[in-house]
Amino acid sequence: MINDLFLKACHRQHTYRTPVWMMRQAGRYLPEYRAVREKTDFLTLCKTPELAAEVTIQPVEILSVDAAIIFSDILVVPEAMGMELIVEEGSGGPRFPHPLRTTNDIDNIQILDPTKKLKFVLDALSLTKKILAGRVPLIGFSGSPWTLASYMVEGHGSKNFRFIKELIYNEPKIAHKLLDKLARSVALYLKAQIEAGAQAVQIFDTWGGILTQDAFHEFSLYYIEQIVNELKSTDTPVIVFCKDCGHSLNKISATGCHAIGLDWSIDIGTARNLIGDTTAIQGNMDPVILYSKPERIRYEVIQILKKYGNGNGHIFNLGHGILPDIPVDHAKEFINAVKEESIAFHS
Ligand code: 1CP
């Protein structure tokens, strides 16, 4: 491994500077990604290992990030469990035309066999790892059971999540049945990704923050903890990113994950004090700051480095995915600023 800063930071070991990567770093803001997408629809790109590997490596070559994240999507999991998935070009976005709305629908959902149904992701990981040849570590990922269930029951992104909330409040046992199937499936999926070459895995709980604290613990974090436990024997770093869940950092840390992903709504210094030096922290610049002038981007990077303070266990990232129309030069300034300015904090 030529650059293992990211893996060292996950384990809270000493590094000479803070490693940095960006959620959604393979994406539309890169002209090279748009060139591939002009010739290929989104799901074909996900399902063709050579193309997925190509776009996974683009930000490593163009921006020199310290980790690659496999190009895929969280929504291939419900598709592999038997749901039809449609991704429309343009503003439509991904959707499930037949969302889960009855007990029968939920009973029909099959536990995932990743080696059969998501072999394309595993093949993409093996191929990408081979091409990377140790330049940077490769991250695998999955949606959390709660976030996947939200899409499966709503059918698409939602403003108030009426249907999934109706399910947890009116039929909690049935909601738990679905979440249990998803937790087993995600654990099998992430184990298979690790076997295929993923050197760390991230669980995206994009919609954990729409719940009350109690409901978050019961319907989201409980299942994330099951998955973290299942992965312990692999000794592979697990990053848990629950967006808008600053209220539960101690509980997230108690799952035994190696790193907590932070969104920008919580001060990273406060988060570090709360968690103590037991769990690494990943984050947390507001992705919208990348629209501002390069000098301002650098200033904001320095503020986060100062708030985290001296020492190990910080993986720099945005607080959510990079937006599709960010100028590439601004993304480069972000990466370079972290690399240059963080050395002072690692004496
Ligand atoms: O090319 C395109 O225009 C499609 C846009 C796109 C991309 C680039 C989608 C559709 N997915 C992706 C890739 C993707 N998705 C990655 C790639 C690896 C990387 O570089 O980071 C990852 C990690 C994801 C994960 C993902 N998909 C999440 C969790 C992270 C997050 O952003 O909160 C979620 C919620 C999705 C669902 C999804 N996929 C795509 C869209 C537009 C959405 C959001 C749907 C909605 O809520 O309406």
Residues whose N, C-alpha, C, O or C-beta is under 5 A from the ligand:
A	BS01	1CP	M22 M23 R24 Q25 A26 G27 F42 I69 I70 F71 S72 D73 I74 G93 G157 F204 T206 G321
